[in-house]
Amino acid sequence: MKSLGELFGCFKRQPRQGDATAPANQSTSDTPSMGAVASGMPPPKRPAPAESPTLPDERNVDEPGIPLKEALKEANNAKIAVFYSHNTFDEEKQILEIEAILKALKDRADVEKSLEIPDVQRIRVSSASKKAIQYLTLHNSWPLIYIKGNAVGGLKELQALKKDYLKEWLRDHTYDLIVIGGGSGGLAAAKEAARLGKKVACLDFVKPSPQGTTWGLGGTCVNVGCIPKKLMHQASLLGHSIHDAQKFGWKLEGKPEHQWSHLRDSVQDHIASLNWGYRVQLREKTVTYINSYGEFTGPFEISATNKKKKVEKITADRFLIATGLRPKYPDFPGVKEYTITSDDLFQLPYSPGKTLCVGASYVSLECAGFLHGLGFDVTVMVRSILLRGFDQDMAERIRKHMIAYGLKFESGVPTKIEQIEEKTDEKAGKYRVYWPKKNEETGEMQEFSEEYNTILYAIGREAVTDDVGLETIGVERAKSKKVVGRREQSTTIPWVYAIGDVLEGTPELTPVAIQAGRVLMRRIFEGANELTEYDQIPTTVFTPLEYGCCGLAEEDAVKKYGKENIIIYHNVFNPLEYTISERMDKDHCYLKLICLRNEEEKVVGFHILTPNAGEITQGFGIALKLSAKKADFDRLIGIHPTVAESFTTLTLEKKDGEEELQASGC
């Protein structure tokens, strides 16, 4: 994370005589991430300052105001605080109006448990600190009000809040924080807040899928996402390794067979251990875990309903929405009765058999890949392009590899599903799927159909926010149903925050949610000047041949900087491990670096299709975070013989219309 000190120079020492100065042409370009991580944070409603916006006179030690770090801590610890900077008549007038609004909230003396309004703590800061605080909060209003450590805005924003909401906010509540959602981000935030000495409750409740599947504490990643996916991907790879082993001299008797039930049970046993581990961690951190469904029934009140329909009402000063996403379904008869999603696949009681994966998402391609690797007949049905938002050159290479690997692709969208045989706990059912398809001979659209044992839908996911009561208290949501945020803070209700997949414009990735949760807790409870960086996030698609990326897709780089300003270095390669085994994958391994011509070939995009792409991409991701140039990759000495060393020897420039590259050994 960049601290505000780094961004604004508030804590930087003045350069001493003889200190080296930065080059005049040092890059200040911004390169947001791509693909499933394509969308960075939503743009602020005002222009954000550049990375180093402070002027020398704004760092003058004689300027009035306490240091930024100290100021943020004071605001965090005060019940009501106001930042101001120049002590002008206008600022003083606004502060007096703020104080008058707050004092008017005081109850009459004869009211039982009357509300006492504390004095407003005035915190004077320098001009540089003012800019830093405005950047931190994305509030342009000044003077800036904080209530119980939450940035409210200025006089206008205070006036917009309902008076009864304000009064209730200033009262005492049971918890400092209630987290709704026990996934990766919610758990990370809850534990961090507890570590900081706060009283925290974490609510988690999984509504069953249409097929009745449910799971334990930990969210999508642990139960029905990253963890079981990677384990089944590994099971698929091991099947190939058994074949490779014979080429390397291992004598294996008989034909290996895979047992779905054994793999499923092993995966579920591991997940169960993680579920238990999370509960233990919450207990050790003194976080109150409530296995109930949380819904706002008041601005500071949650009604928690458990599986026995018993309702408990709890209150808090702050709330964090971390409810994640669930799979989407199309709207036609039979789809929820006869199909499954990734919510169901990893607990499937029967062997999937002949499978149709509907969707071009990374979830669809990953599931299709490992199911085929386990020996099942798999077809992928897509409406248009694969991996929308990812680099399309890489997406097409993935498609070609998967076809060569043995998967089938159909272009279309199912319109009807008929059940032929009903499924049981021991055996998959049989279904006929109908879709329109162009007749290759006549060119006319005709209805085609095919029988499958399992139909898996992976056409996208949507935020779980409809039944949380956000509309009850006025939290603004986007069309995607995600919370609209100023950073992670709700734009309309300042004591409500959101992280991870339910925050509009945020990359839908587990590590992003975890980082955001921890950083946010330190910021709102400690006054830390930290922000989560939502750009240059490395990620990997675990298709049979893995795809790792960081930074911009080729089309996004061209759109952002212009084709004439982009230079792409690329090559194909043959992993040494694939030579003796003669794996077909060797013809599909590929990598490229996308660089800026006019900025010393700064690397803005990193892409590789290879075995173990995730491990490689994670390591190189730091280079993009540090604004590495192509020359930095060139001067790095590679580890031989490895796949990753190919990035240190790239010399071929990608040209339009060039012939397909051919790989060779070292």
KOLNU-915713 format. One record per residue (C-alpha): residue in three letters; x, y, z. Coordinates in steps of 0.5 Angstrom, whole numbers, padded with zeros to 4 digits, always signed. Example, Ala and Ser with C-alpha at 12.3 -4.5 7.8 and 13.67 -1.06 7.14 Angstrom:
BEGIN
Ala+0025-0009+0016Ser+0027-0002+0014
***
This chain:
BEGIN
Met+0000+0000+0000Lys+0002+0007-0001Ser+0002+0011+0005Leu-0001+0019+0004Gly+0006+0021+0006Glu+0009+0017+0000Leu+0003+0020-0004Phe+0004+0027-0002Gly+0011+0028+0001Cys+0007+0030+0008Phe+0013+0026+0012Lys+0018+0027+0007Arg+0025+0030+0009Gln+0027+0036+0005Pro+0033+0034+0001Arg+0040+0035+0003Gln+0045+0038-0001Gly+0048+0033-0005Asp+0042+0028-0006Ala+0040+0025-0012Thr+0034+0028-0016Ala+0029+0024-0020Pro+0030+0024-0027Ala+0026+0029-0031Asn+0023+0024-0035Gln+0021+0020-0029Ser+0014+0016-0031Thr+0008+0018-0028Ser+0003+0014-0032Asp-0003+0010-0029Thr-0004+0003-0031Pro-0010+0000-0028Ser-0011-0008-0028Met-0014-0012-0033Gly-0019-0018-0034Ala-0023-0020-0028Val-0019-0015-0025Ala-0020-0010-0031Ser-0024-0005-0027Gly-0020-0001-0022Met-0024+0004-0017Pro-0029+0008-0019Pro-0027+0015-0021Pro-0028+0020-0016Lys-0033+0025-0017Arg-0027+0030-0017Pro-0020+0030-0020Ala-0016+0026-0016Pro-0009+0030-0014Ala-0003+0027-0018Glu+0002+0023-0014Ser+0006+0028-0012Pro+0002+0034-0012Thr+0005+0038-0006Leu+0009+0045-0007Pro+0015+0046-0004Asp+0012+0052+0000Glu+0006+0047+0002Arg+0011+0043+0006Asn+0014+0049+0010Val+0015+0047+0017Asp+0012+0054+0020Glu+0005+0053+0017Pro+0000+0052+0022Gly-0003+0045+0024Ile-0001+0039+0027Pro+0002+0033+0023Leu-0002+0029+0019Lys-0001+0022+0022Glu-0003+0026+0029Ala-0009+0029+0026Leu-0012+0023+0023Lys-0011+0019+0030Glu-0014+0025+0034Ala-0020+0025+0029Asn-0021+0018+0030Asn-0021+0018+0037Ala-0026+0024+0038Lys-0033+0023+0038Ile-0034+0029+0033Ala-0028+0033+0030Val-0027+0038+0025Phe-0021+0039+0020Tyr-0020+0046+0018Ser-0014+0049+0015His-0013+0057+0015Asn-0018+0060+0020Thr-0021+0064+0016Phe-0028+0068+0017Asp-0031+0063+0012Glu-0029+0057+0015Glu-0030+0059+0022Lys-0037+0061+0020Gln-0038+0054+0017Ile-0036+0051+0024Leu-0040+0055+0028Glu-0046+0052+0024Ile-0044+0045+0024Glu-0044+0046+0032Ala-0050+0049+0032Ile-0053+0043+0028Leu-0050+0038+0033Lys-0052+0042+0039Ala-0059+0042+0037Leu-0060+0034+0037Lys-0059+0035+0045Asp-0065+0032+0048Arg-0069+0035+0054Ala-0067+0035+0061Asp-0073+0031+0063Val-0072+0025+0057Glu-0070+0019+0060Lys-0063+0017+0058Ser-0062+0023+0054Leu-0057+0024+0049Glu-0051+0029+0051Ile-0047+0032+0045Pro-0040+0033+0046Asp-0036+0039+0044Val-0033+0039+0037Gln-0026+0038+0037Arg-0023+0043+0032Ile-0016+0040+0029Arg-0012+0045+0025Val-0008+0042+0019Ser-0003+0045+0014Ser-0005+0046+0007Ala-0001+0039+0005Ser-0005+0035+0010Lys-0011+0038+0008Lys-0010+0035+0001Ala-0008+0029+0004Ile-0014+0028+0008Gln-0019+0030+0002Tyr-0015+0025-0002Leu-0016+0020+0003Thr-0023+0021+0004Leu-0025+0023-0003His-0029+0029+0000Asn-0028+0036-0003Ser-0032+0039+0002Trp-0028+0043+0007Pro-0028+0044+0013Leu-0029+0036+0014Ile-0033+0033+0019Tyr-0031+0026+0023Ile-0036+0023+0027Lys-0034+0017+0031Gly-0028+0016+0026Asn-0032+0016+0020Ala-0031+0022+0015Val-0038+0025+0014Gly-0036+0031+0009Gly-0038+0038+0010Leu-0043+0043+0012Lys-0048+0041+0006Glu-0047+0033+0007Leu-0048+0034+0015Gln-0055+0037+0013Ala-0057+0032+0008Leu-0057+0027+0014Lys-0063+0025+0017Lys-0063+0028+0024Asp-0066+0022+0028Tyr-0060+0018+0024Leu-0055+0023+0027Lys-0058+0023+0034Glu-0058+0015+0034Trp-0051+0015+0031Leu-0048+0019+0037Arg-0051+0014+0042Asp-0047+0008+0045His-0048+0001+0041Thr-0047-0006+0043Tyr-0041-0007+0038Asp-0036-0002+0035Leu-0037-0006+0028Ile-0041-0011+0025Val-0039-0015+0019Ile-0044-0018+0015Gly-0041-0024+0011Gly-0036-0029+0013Gly-0032-0030+0007Ser-0024-0028+0006Gly-0025-0020+0006Gly-0030-0020+0012Leu-0026-0025+0016Ala-0020-0021+0015Ala-0023-0015+0017Ala-0026-0017+0023Lys-0020-0020+0026Glu-0016-0014+0024Ala-0021-0010+0028Ala-0021-0014+0034Arg-0013-0014+0034Leu-0014-0007+0034Gly-0018-0007+0041Lys-0025-0007+0038Lys-0031-0010+0040Val-0033-0014+0033Ala-0039-0019+0031Cys-0039-0023+0024Leu-0045-0025+0021Asp-0045-0031+0016Phe-0051-0035+0013Val-0051-0039+0007Lys-0057-0039+0003Pro-0058-0046+0000Ser-0057-0046-0008Pro-0063-0048-0012Gln-0060-0055-0012Gly-0060-0055-0004Thr-0052-0054-0003Thr-0050-0050+0003Trp-0043-0050+0006Gly-0039-0047+0012Leu-0035-0041+0014Gly-0030-0038+0009Gly-0034-0035+0003Thr-0034-0037-0004Cys-0026-0038-0005Val-0025-0043+0001Asn-0032-0047+0000Val-0034-0047-0008Gly-0028-0043-0011Cys-0021-0042-0011Ile-0019-0048-0006Pro-0023-0053-0009Lys-0022-0051-0016Lys-0015-0051-0015Leu-0015-0058-0012Met-0019-0061-0018His-0014-0057-0023Gln-0009-0061-0019Ala-0012-0067-0020Ser-0013-0066-0027Leu-0006-0065-0028Leu-0004-0071-0024Gly-0007-0075-0029His-0003-0072-0035Ser+0003-0073-0030Ile+0002-0081-0030His+0002-0081-0037Asp+0009-0077-0037Ala+0012-0081-0032Gln+0012-0087-0037Lys+0016-0083-0042Phe+0021-0082-0036Gly+0022-0089-0035Trp+0017-0091-0030Lys+0013-0097-0031Leu+0006-0097-0029Glu+0001-0103-0029Gly-0006-0103-0032Lys-0010-0097-0034Pro-0010-0091-0029Glu-0018-0090-0027His-0020-0084-0023Gln-0025-0084-0018Trp-0030-0078-0017Ser-0032-0079-0010His-0025-0080-0007Leu-0023-0074-0010Arg-0030-0070-0008Asp-0029-0073-0001Ser-0022-0071+0000Val-0023-0064-0002Gln-0029-0063+0002Asp-0025-0066+0008His-0020-0061+0007Ile-0025-0055+0006Ala-0028-0057+0013Ser-0022-0057+0016Leu-0021-0050+0014Asn-0028-0048+0016Trp-0026-0050+0023Gly-0020-0047+0023Tyr-0024-0040+0021Arg-0028-0041+0027Val-0022-0042+0032Gln-0019-0036+0029Leu-0025-0032+0031Arg-0026-0034+0038Glu-0018-0033+0039Lys-0019-0026+0036Thr-0025-0025+0041Val-0030-0024+0035Thr-0037-0026+0036Tyr-0039-0031+0031Ile-0046-0031+0029Asn-0049-0036+0024Ser-0055-0032+0022Tyr-0057-0028+0016Gly-0056-0021+0018Glu-0061-0015+0015Phe-0062-0008+0017Thr-0068-0006+0021Gly-0065+0001+0023Pro-0060+0005+0021Phe-0055+0002+0027Glu-0059-0004+0028Ile-0059-0011+0025Ser-0064-0017+0025Ala-0060-0023+0025Thr-0064-0029+0023Asn-0061-0036+0025Lys-0063-0043+0021Lys-0069-0044+0026Lys-0072-0037+0025Lys-0070-0034+0031Val-0069-0027+0031Glu-0063-0023+0035Lys-0063-0015+0034Ile-0056-0012+0035Thr-0053-0005+0034Ala-0046-0002+0032Asp-0043+0004+0031Arg-0040+0002+0024Phe-0042-0004+0019Leu-0038-0007+0014Ile-0042-0011+0008Ala-0038-0017+0005Thr-0043-0021+0003Gly-0040-0023-0004Leu-0043-0026-0010Arg-0047-0032-0012Pro-0048-0035-0019Lys-0053-0032-0024Tyr-0058-0036-0028Pro-0062-0035-0034Asp-0069-0034-0034Phe-0073-0040-0038Pro-0076-0046-0035Gly-0072-0052-0032Val-0066-0048-0032Lys-0066-0048-0024Glu-0069-0055-0023Tyr-0064-0059-0028Thr-0057-0055-0028Ile-0052-0054-0023Thr-0047-0048-0022Ser-0040-0048-0019Asp-0044-0047-0012Asp-0046-0055-0013Leu-0040-0058-0017Phe-0035-0059-0012Gln-0040-0063-0007Leu-0043-0067-0013Pro-0045-0073-0010Tyr-0045-0077-0017Ser-0040-0077-0022Pro-0041-0071-0027Gly-0041-0076-0034Lys-0042-0072-0040Thr-0042-0065-0038Leu-0044-0058-0042Cys-0041-0052-0039Val-0045-0046-0041Gly-0041-0039-0041Ala-0035-0036-0043Ser-0032-0034-0036Tyr-0026-0036-0033Val-0030-0040-0028Ser-0033-0044-0034Leu-0027-0045-0037Glu-0023-0047-0031Cys-0029-0052-0029Ala-0029-0055-0036Gly-0021-0056-0036Phe-0021-0060-0030Leu-0027-0064-0032His-0024-0066-0038Gly-0017-0067-0035Leu-0021-0072-0030Gly-0024-0076-0036Phe-0030-0073-0038Asp-0033-0071-0044Val-0034-0064-0044Thr-0037-0058-0049Val-0037-0051-0047Met-0042-0047-0050Val-0041-0039-0051Arg-0045-0034-0054Ser-0039-0029-0056Ile-0032-0028-0054Leu-0028-0032-0049Leu-0026-0028-0042Arg-0029-0022-0044Gly-0024-0016-0040Phe-0018-0020-0041Asp-0013-0020-0047Gln-0017-0023-0053Asp-0010-0025-0056Met-0009-0029-0050Ala-0016-0031-0050Glu-0016-0034-0057Arg-0010-0038-0055Ile-0013-0041-0049Arg-0019-0043-0054Lys-0014-0046-0059His-0011-0050-0053Met-0017-0053-0050Ile-0019-0055-0057Ala-0013-0059-0058Tyr-0013-0061-0051Gly-0020-0065-0053Leu-0025-0060-0051Lys-0031-0058-0056Phe-0034-0051-0057Glu-0041-0049-0059Ser-0043-0042-0061Gly-0050-0041-0058Val-0055-0040-0052Pro-0059-0045-0049Thr-0067-0044-0050Lys-0070-0050-0047Ile-0068-0056-0043Glu-0072-0063-0042Gln-0070-0068-0037Ile-0070-0075-0040Glu-0067-0079-0034Glu-0068-0076-0027Lys-0061-0076-0023Thr-0060-0080-0016Asp-0055-0079-0011Glu-0051-0085-0014Lys-0052-0083-0022Ala-0052-0077-0026Gly-0059-0075-0030Lys-0060-0074-0037Tyr-0062-0068-0040Arg-0063-0065-0047Val-0061-0058-0049Tyr-0064-0054-0055Trp-0060-0048-0058Pro-0061-0044-0064Lys-0055-0046-0069Lys-0053-0044-0076Asn-0053-0049-0081Glu-0046-0050-0084Glu-0049-0052-0091Thr-0055-0047-0092Gly-0053-0041-0087Glu-0060-0041-0084Met-0061-0042-0076Gln-0064-0048-0074Glu-0065-0051-0067Phe-0060-0056-0065Ser-0060-0061-0059Glu-0055-0065-0055Glu-0056-0070-0049Tyr-0052-0069-0043Asn-0051-0072-0036Thr-0049-0065-0033Ile-0051-0058-0035Leu-0046-0053-0031Tyr-0048-0045-0032Ala-0042-0040-0031Ile-0045-0034-0034Gly-0043-0029-0029Arg-0044-0027-0022Glu-0049-0022-0018Ala-0048-0018-0011Val-0052-0021-0005Thr-0055-0015-0003Asp-0062-0015-0005Asp-0064-0018+0002Val-0059-0014+0007Gly-0064-0008+0008Leu-0059-0003+0005Glu-0065+0000+0002Thr-0068+0001+0008Ile-0063+0006+0011Gly-0061+0009+0004Val-0055+0006+0002Glu-0054+0007-0005Arg-0053+0001-0010Ala-0051+0001-0017Lys-0055-0003-0023Ser-0050-0009-0021Lys-0053-0009-0014Lys-0046-0007-0011Val-0045-0001-0006Val-0043+0005-0009Gly-0037+0007-0005Arg-0033+0013-0004Arg-0026+0009-0003Glu-0030+0003+0001Gln-0034+0008+0005Ser-0042+0008+0002Thr-0043+0015-0001Thr-0050+0016+0002Ile-0049+0013+0009Pro-0042+0014+0012Trp-0042+0009+0017Val-0043+0003+0012Tyr-0037+0001+0008Ala-0036-0005+0003Ile-0031-0009+0001Gly-0029-0014-0004Asp-0034-0017-0010Val-0040-0012-0007Leu-0036-0006-0008Glu-0037-0003-0015Gly-0031-0002-0019Thr-0027-0007-0015Pro-0023-0013-0018Glu-0027-0019-0016Leu-0021-0023-0013Thr-0020-0026-0006Pro-0013-0023-0004Val-0016-0016-0006Ala-0022-0017-0001Ile-0017-0019+0004Gln-0012-0013+0003Ala-0018-0008+0003Gly-0021-0011+0009Arg-0015-0010+0013Val-0013-0004+0010Leu-0020-0001+0012Met-0020-0003+0019Arg-0013+0000+0020Arg-0015+0007+0017Ile-0022+0007+0021Phe-0020+0005+0027Glu-0013+0007+0028Gly-0013+0013+0023Ala-0008+0010+0019Asn-0006+0014+0012Glu-0006+0008+0008Leu-0010+0006+0002Thr-0011-0001-0002Glu-0008+0000-0009Tyr-0013-0003-0014Asp-0008-0003-0020Gln-0003-0008-0022Ile-0006-0014-0019Pro-0003-0020-0022Thr-0008-0026-0023Thr-0009-0033-0026Val-0014-0037-0030Phe-0013-0044-0028Thr-0015-0047-0035Pro-0011-0053-0037Leu-0005-0049-0039Glu-0005-0043-0034Tyr-0006-0036-0036Gly-0002-0031-0032Cys-0003-0023-0033Cys-0002-0017-0029Gly-0003-0010-0032Leu-0006-0008-0038Ala-0009-0012-0044Glu-0007-0011-0051Glu-0013-0008-0053Asp-0014-0003-0047Ala-0006-0001-0048Val-0008+0001-0055Lys-0014+0005-0053Lys-0011+0008-0047Tyr-0004+0010-0050Gly-0005+0010-0058Lys-0002+0004-0062Glu+0004+0008-0064Asn+0006+0009-0057Ile+0006+0001-0056Ile+0011-0004-0057Ile+0010-0011-0055Tyr+0015-0016-0054His+0013-0023-0055Asn+0015-0030-0056Val+0013-0038-0056Phe+0017-0043-0052Asn+0018-0050-0050Pro+0018-0052-0043Leu+0024-0057-0042Glu+0019-0062-0038Tyr+0015-0063-0044Thr+0020-0065-0049Ile+0021-0072-0047Ser+0014-0073-0045Glu+0012-0070-0052Arg+0006-0066-0049Met+0001-0063-0054Asp+0002-0057-0050Lys+0009-0055-0052Asp+0006-0052-0058His+0002-0047-0054Cys+0006-0044-0049Tyr+0007-0036-0050Leu+0009-0030-0047Lys+0009-0022-0048Leu+0011-0016-0045Ile+0007-0009-0047Cys+0011-0003-0046Leu+0010+0004-0047Arg+0015+0007-0053Asn+0015+0014-0050Glu+0017+0012-0043Glu+0023+0008-0044Glu+0019+0002-0045Lys+0016+0002-0039Val+0012-0005-0038Val+0005-0004-0037Gly+0002-0011-0039Phe+0005-0018-0037His+0002-0024-0040Ile+0004-0031-0040Leu+0001-0038-0042Thr+0005-0044-0039Pro+0004-0049-0034Asn+0005-0046-0027Ala+0003-0039-0029Gly+0001-0037-0022Glu+0007-0038-0019Ile+0011-0034-0025Thr+0006-0028-0025Gln+0006-0027-0017Gly+0014-0026-0018Phe+0014-0022-0023Gly+0008-0017-0021Ile+0012-0013-0016Ala+0016-0011-0022Leu+0010-0008-0025Lys+0008-0005-0018Leu+0015-0002-0018Ser+0014+0001-0026Ala+0020-0003-0029Lys+0022-0002-0036Lys+0024-0007-0041Ala+0031-0006-0040Asp+0030-0008-0032Phe+0028-0015-0035Asp+0033-0015-0040Arg+0039-0014-0035Leu+0036-0019-0030Ile+0039-0026-0031Gly+0035-0032-0031Ile+0035-0038-0028His+0036-0044-0033Pro+0033-0048-0035Thr+0026-0045-0033Val+0020-0042-0036Ala+0020-0035-0033Glu+0027-0034-0036Ser+0024-0033-0042Phe+0022-0026-0040Thr+0029-0024-0039Thr+0031-0025-0047Leu+0025-0022-0050Thr+0027-0019-0057Leu+0022-0020-0062Glu+0017-0015-0063Lys+0010-0017-0065Lys+0008-0014-0072Asp+0001-0014-0075Gly+0000-0020-0080Glu+0006-0024-0078Glu+0007-0031-0079Glu+0006-0036-0072Leu+0012-0036-0068Gln+0015-0043-0067Ala+0018-0046-0061Ser+0025-0049-0060Gly+0029-0052-0054Cys+0035-0048-0051
***
